[in-house]
């Protein structure tokens, strides 16, 4: 068996000098990624993928499958808030593929001439999570406006933050959060570690957290939908491998992975 490697780069902002890097060694034979046209004889190289923080689990699995199909290929996955990723690309960062958590953020890359034809591949909605036992007694989205609660949300410039503002408008509820985070995973972490009484996150983040949180349903969130697009960068160093990964994401295998993680299909 040939070792293949997928590198996962932690959330980064343009003003942060240190980036945490975790390397995962993988061994095995070509898997489902072969269905996307993978060629086991492809020589080594580097495929760099920028993806929204809420895609960490699904894209890590997708990156592993592409790596398994291409011996020697180094798949580098960088996860952060979509707005941070777009800023990095606009300022000259190199990547082959980018996936964001909403269409508006991807439109910035289109306007900058960095990508041409994004493809929608999934959608997501918001929910409220609380620590196990729900110590704050949260029963609805409206409860998050209570002054006795420490509530965390995404910053407005991040897709999940923009969606939270739309949810506030739809419900007539005005939140006064204790903090606004640069990514949805940071919101989730504050709830899991009980630094907050409640947080507004994507349904998929709540699913991924399992028993580490309890979920407070928000029926109004069904009308606040974020659509996720993916695109190959115009200056991709590995355009063929990038297109292969996009095909995997948007094909049957990708649809199954995203459904398992709690994502919904993109609007027809």
ChimeraX attribute file (.defattr): number of C-alpha atoms within 10 A of each C-alpha:
attribute: neighborCount
match mode: 1-to-1
recipient: residues
	/A:1	8
	/A:2	12
	/A:3	14
	/A:4	24
	/A:5	21
	/A:6	26
	/A:7	19
	/A:8	21
	/A:9	18
	/A:10	16
	/A:11	22
	/A:12	20
	/A:13	16
	/A:14	10
	/A:15	7
	/A:16	8
	/A:17	7
	/A:18	9
	/A:19	12
	/A:20	9
	/A:21	14
	/A:22	11
	/A:23	11
	/A:24	12
	/A:25	11
	/A:26	16
	/A:27	15
	/A:28	14
	/A:29	17
	/A:30	19
	/A:31	14
	/A:32	17
	/A:33	25
	/A:34	17
	/A:35	16
	/A:36	20
	/A:37	14
	/A:38	22
	/A:39	15
	/A:40	15
	/A:41	10
	/A:42	13
	/A:43	10
	/A:44	13
	/A:45	15
	/A:46	17
	/A:47	24
	/A:48	23
	/A:49	24
	/A:50	26
	/A:51	25
	/A:52	28
	/A:53	25
	/A:54	25
	/A:55	22
	/A:56	19
	/A:57	15
	/A:58	16
	/A:59	26
	/A:60	19
	/A:61	14
	/A:62	23
	/A:63	24
	/A:64	24
	/A:65	25
	/A:66	27
	/A:67	31
	/A:68	27
	/A:69	25
	/A:70	26
	/A:71	24
	/A:72	19
	/A:73	21
	/A:74	20
	/A:75	24
	/A:76	23
	/A:77	23
	/A:78	25
	/A:79	26
	/A:80	27
	/A:81	28
	/A:82	27
	/A:83	23
	/A:84	22
	/A:85	26
	/A:86	24
	/A:87	16
	/A:88	17
	/A:89	18
	/A:90	15
	/A:91	10
	/A:92	8
	/A:93	10
	/A:94	16
	/A:95	24
	/A:96	24
	/A:97	27
	/A:98	27
	/A:99	29
	/A:100	31
	/A:101	26
	/A:102	26
	/A:103	18
	/A:104	16
	/A:105	22
	/A:106	23
	/A:107	18
	/A:108	16
	/A:109	20
	/A:110	16
	/A:111	10
	/A:112	11
	/A:113	12
	/A:114	19
	/A:115	21
	/A:116	15
	/A:117	12
	/A:118	21
	/A:119	17
	/A:120	21
	/A:121	22
	/A:122	24
	/A:123	21
	/A:124	26
	/A:125	23
	/A:126	26
	/A:127	24
	/A:128	26
	/A:129	29
	/A:130	28
	/A:131	23
	/A:132	14
	/A:133	9
	/A:134	16
	/A:135	12
	/A:136	17
	/A:137	12
	/A:138	19
	/A:139	15
	/A:140	14
	/A:141	22
	/A:142	15
	/A:143	16
	/A:144	25
	/A:145	16
	/A:146	14
	/A:147	11
	/A:148	10
	/A:149	19
	/A:150	20
	/A:151	26
	/A:152	27
	/A:153	28
	/A:154	28
	/A:155	21
	/A:156	15
	/A:157	16
	/A:158	24
	/A:159	27
	/A:160	30
	/A:161	21
	/A:162	17
	/A:163	24
	/A:164	25
	/A:165	20
	/A:166	16
	/A:167	22
	/A:168	17
	/A:169	11
	/A:170	13
	/A:171	14
	/A:172	10
	/A:173	15
	/A:174	14
	/A:175	19
	/A:176	16
	/A:177	19
	/A:178	13
	/A:179	16
	/A:180	18
	/A:181	20
	/A:182	26
	/A:183	28
	/A:184	27
	/A:185	22
	/A:186	21
	/A:187	26
	/A:188	30
	/A:189	15
	/A:190	21
	/A:191	25
	/A:192	22
	/A:193	11
	/A:194	16
	/A:195	14
	/A:196	23
	/A:197	23
	/A:198	34
	/A:199	28
	/A:200	28
	/A:201	28
	/A:202	26
	/A:203	22
	/A:204	23
	/A:205	26
	/A:206	24
	/A:207	17
	/A:208	14
	/A:209	14
	/A:210	10
	/A:211	12
	/A:212	17
	/A:213	23
	/A:214	20
	/A:215	21
	/A:216	18
	/A:217	15
	/A:218	18
	/A:219	11
	/A:220	15
	/A:221	23
	/A:222	12
	/A:223	12
	/A:224	17
	/A:225	20
	/A:226	23
	/A:227	22
	/A:228	26
	/A:229	24
	/A:230	26
	/A:231	24
	/A:232	27
	/A:233	26
	/A:234	15
	/A:235	13
	/A:236	19
	/A:237	17
	/A:238	18
	/A:239	16
	/A:240	12
	/A:241	25
	/A:242	22
	/A:243	18
	/A:244	20
	/A:245	29
	/A:246	23
	/A:247	17
	/A:248	24
	/A:249	25
	/A:250	20
	/A:251	14
	/A:252	12
	/A:253	16
	/A:254	23
	/A:255	18
	/A:256	13
	/A:257	17
	/A:258	22
	/A:259	15
	/A:260	13
	/A:261	18
	/A:262	19
	/A:263	24
	/A:264	20
	/A:265	16
	/A:266	16
	/A:267	10
	/A:268	4
